[in-house]
Amino acid sequence: MKIADIRTIPLVGATPDGGWEQGYDPGDNLHTLVEIITDEGVTGLGSVFTSTRLVSGSLALLRPMLVGESIEPARVAEKLHQATFWQGRGGAVTHAISGIDIALWDLFGKITSQPISRLLGGRYRDRIKPYGSLIMAEPDELKPRLQAAMDRGFRAIKMGWGPFGRVSKALDETIVRTARETIGPDIELMVDAGGSDQYWPHGYKWALETARMLANYDVSWFEEALRPDDIEGYIKLTEHAPLPITGCEVLTRRQSFLPWIERRAVDYIQPDATKVGGLTEEFRIAMYAYDHSILFVPHGWNTAVGLAADLQLVAAVPTARWVEYITPSPYIEDLVSAPFSLDEEGFLTISDQSGLGIVWNDEGIEKHSGMRLTPSAL
């Protein structure tokens, strides 16, 4: 079985508020699905956290290296990384390889009738706790967002970006206090400052002082407290903060993660499969972090395809504890035929069906892209 064609499917019309200062709106295209079609009519689906214009430009470079290739995800992905060392390394090309790699793993699973997690080496768990990921707001607006997440069954909630760190220390603490009072003591609460936002103004001392405040409200972790390249600041913060420090969602390629892991710059590491290089890269990062006693928590502010990939990853990593789930998100709910559902303990079941293990909703995909998936023989 060989690769015969690659299609891009842009998602538009429901881009979630990401808290970005530049103000993306629902009509913007930030996520692209990648479909790989084989010469025997089997298809696989991947997702890229990048606009279709950039993915299409990258595919113009990558397509000649893909058509005719076998369905061997890790080898093919490494071939693409090596062949583009001087073109787009770590940027849009690496993002595009992410979607290709996820689609190849989806194909590999379908062909072998196995879930991706088993092909990665085995399943340590068949369910995982998702944390409902939402944008912070002023207290009066934040309360109903938190209540809606609880009503959906989430037993862990992460709130990020919005006004946090951008107005005053007093407002920051009011937001966190409001959140803890709203959700009560038994639901896990995480805080994401959004230090990868443009012109992030804060450094180590602000982050340490804020970490101490968050610990007083039993916050489970403090994410992106510093600019994403400030490894020295992260090393100090991780050593001195009274709660776990997380980050690295904007890094790409496994090589970029090596110093962060080896120097223990974070307690929990958060690569994103839809831009880091796909499942192949992210699994290697996760297992290297595991060897260094750093917890793997996949970043998942993307699509149902990204969530399905993350679920297969956390099944295959020995110490995984959470998976990110945007709430609400049409690019998750509308893309699947059967909705993701949380059990009474707030856990998600990890599919043991072949490939990504998800049946896609053609009408939902068409609603957000104007395109339908190619029917698959498997």
Disulfide bonds with the S-S distance in Angstrom:
none
